Amino acid sequence: MKLFFSPGACSLAPHIVLKETRQAFKLEKVDTASHTTAGGADYYAINSKGAVPVLELENSERLTEGPIIAQYLADKAGRTDLLPAAGSMDRYRVMEWQNYITSELHKTFTPLFNPDLDSNAKKILAGVLRKKYEWVNAQLQSRDYLLGKSFTVADAYLFAVTGWAKYVSLDLADLKHLQDFLARVAGRPAVREALKAEGLLA
């Protein structure tokens, strides 16, 4: 398999899942500004949406959308700790979190990276995002991870997306339960491996 990624982007989440499951894969870096790969290919020819991640399978099929790639990888590896069995309530709980992170956190961050967006509009959006993180912080009050004691694909996604806060001046430092969660995830060997591979950790 091959994962097309951009350092620190949402592609970090499936990268972490690949490391957690110890599946064989190659990495190919994508310049999201020029939409070219490290090998010089036109990335639009690989993914017409122009976004990372893309997972190229052994049969050359390509899968897009981070939460779906994470689901595929966990199922392929038979890792019901990362994504519980189909039909179980715990699986729906992970999917519930995946959907929340996608729609409420990930997509609220997106306009904050737009240089053309008015600064006042960014301030309003950052306030909205801060409120969402206050809710997440409350959910983590008595949990190591989003579902309790077990690390899942949703934790990888929340970790990846929350890493963007420092780039848009969103201060989350006072959200203790969230910060404890981030430190806990960052300490996982597979997460450290993924961060190092992306040049985000010395």
Secondary structure, DSSP 4 states (H G I P E B T S, - for coil): -EEEE-TTSTTHHHHHHHHHHT---EEEEEETTTTEETTS-BHHHH-TT--S-EEE-TTS-EEESHHHHHHHHHHHHT-TTTSPPTT-HHHHHHHHHHHHIIIIIIHHHGGGG-TTS-HHHHHHHHHHHHHHHHHHHHHTTT-SBTTBSS--HHHHHHHHHHTTGGGTT---TT-HHHHHHHHHHHTSHHHHHHHHHTTS--
